[in-house]
Amino acid sequence: MVEKKRRKLKSLNEKIYPAKKSKRLEGNLRRKLQNPKKILEKYIQKDMKILDMGCGPGVFSIELAKMIGPKGKIIAADLQEEMLEKLRIKLKDNNLKSKIKLHKCKKDKIDLKEKVDFVFAFYVVHELSNKKSFFEEISKITTKKAKLFIVEPKFHLSKKDFEKTIEMAEKTGFKIIEKPSIFLSMAVIMEKIDE
């Protein structure tokens, strides 16, 4: 019984991108092929409150903080304290520090109390053990007309599985408004439907 629990926990941990490999997420080649500014600038408005879900070492969080103006706020959320610590170190002497709030999620819950206008989930939804619960929680913490931007890797997920992900989000009150093209990725931007 104990061995079975260990295998299950090991399987869950292997599904989550490890913090010890986070340098790969920050390389110059990746920044060139998946440039955070180019991916996001069209969708970000001043003074938005944005949830960067699965922020990792903060590649997108830092770029988002540059775009949101003086009253905007980024909530950089991750399950791994090691990822948040990497971002915390980057922000130590950075003037963007006041715009980025670090948030540690629980294993199966975002556990966020405040409302957000935009949720960015880059290469993270496929790692979740309970996608349905995730989208239900996202629906509760988003404002009217909030945007949900999901990007998933083509090399980890089939097109059919990505479509299932979109269907789950639709069932919690989001509709597709665009499917942008992102290198080696499948992407969708959804909008929360008025209740």
N, C-alpha and C positions, 0 to 999 in steps of 0.2 A: 504493500500500500504506500509506504513512504517513498519507495523507488519510483512508483507511478507518478506521484506528486512532483518529484524532482524532475522527471522527464518532461512533464507538462510545463513546469516553470522554465526549464531550459529551453523548450520549444518556444514559449512566449518571449523570452529574452532574446532569442536568436532572430525573431521577427522584427525587433526594434533595432534601428541602426545604432550601433554602439558609439558612445562618446569618444572612445579611444581612437576611432577612425574619423573623427570630425574634421581633421585637416583636409581630407579629400573633398569636403563640402565647400572649402574656401579657396581652392586652387584657381589660378589665373585662367586656365583653359575653361573650367566650368563657368567662371564669371563671364567669360567671353561668349560662350555658347548659350548660357542661361543667365543673361544679364538681368539682375534684379530690377534695375531702373527701367529697362526696356519692357520687361514683362508687366510691371505694375503701374507705370506713370499715367497711363490712359484711364485708369480706374480709380485713382486716389484723388480725393478732394481735401482741401484745407479743413482743419478742425475735426476730421474724422476720428472716431475711436475704433481702433483696429485690433483684432485678435490674430496674432501670428501663431497659429496652432502647430506645435511641433517645431518650434523656432530653431532648435539645434544651437549652434554657436553664434547665431544672430546675423547671418549673411543678409537675409531679407529684412529683419527687424531694424537694422541700422539704416538701410536704404529707405525703408518706409518712414522712419523718424525724420529723415531729411525732407520728405515730401509733404508732411501734414501740417505745417505751419505752427505758430506758437501755442495754439490752444488744442492741438491734436494730441492723441495719446496712443501709444502702442502697448499692447499687453503681449509680451513675449512668453508664451506658455510651452512648457515641455514636461515630460514625465521624468526625465533624468536630471537629477541635481547637477551632475557633472557638466551637462550641456549648458545649463543656466550659469554655472560658475565660469565657464569660458566666456560667455557674453558679459557677465558681471565684470570680469577682468578688463575686457575691451572698453567698457563704459567708465571705468574708474576715473580717468582724466579726460573724459569726452564730454563736450558740451551738449550731447544728445541724451545724456543720462537722465535728465529731468523728464524727458518725453517717453521713456521706456520703463514700463513696470514689469518686473520678472514675476512669473507665476508658475509654481510647481503644481502640476495636475496630479490627481490620484490615479491609481491603476486603471479604473474603469469609469472615470468621471473627470470632467474638466474642472468642476467645482468653482465656477466663477459666478459672482453675484451681480456684477455690473453689466449693463447692456452695451452692445457694440454695434457699429454701423457696417462693419466689413469683417469677414472672416477669411483668412488666407491659410490654406492647408496644402502646402507644397510637399509632395512625396510622403504623406503621413497617413492618409485614410486607409491604405492597404495594410498598414501595421496594426490597426485597431482590432481588438478582439470582439468588440460589440459595436458595429457601425450603426445599427438601428438606434441604439441608446445615444450614441454620439450625435446623430442628426436631430434627435428629439431634444437633446440639451442645447444644441446650437439654435434650434428654433425658439427656445425659451429665452435665450440671452441676446437675441438680435432685435434691433429696432425695426419698425415698419420700413419696407423697401430696402432693407439691408442686403448687401451683396455677399455671396458665398463663392469663393474662387478656389476650385479644387484642381490640383495638378498631380497626376500620377505617372510613374515611369512605365514606358512601354515594355521594358525588359523585366518587370516584375508582375505585370497585370495584363490579362487579355482584354481585348476590346469588349467582349461579352461581360466580363467582371466589372469593367468600368461603367458599362451601361446599367448594371445592377446597382452600382453605387449611386448613380444619378437617380434611379428610380426610388431608392431609399430616401434621398434628399427631397424628392418631389412629394413623397408621402407625408413629409413633415412640414410642408407648406412653402416649398421653393419651386420656381419655374426657371427653365433654361432661357437665358437671354443671349448667350454667345458661346461659341466653342473656339477659343483662340488657338493659334498654332504656336507650340513651344517645342524646341528641339528635344528629340527622344522622349516626348511626353504626350499624354492625352490630357486635355484641359477643358474645363467648363466653368462658365460664370453663370451663377443663378441669382435670382432675386426673390426675396421673401414676398409672398403674396399677401395683400391686405386681408385681414381677418374680418 
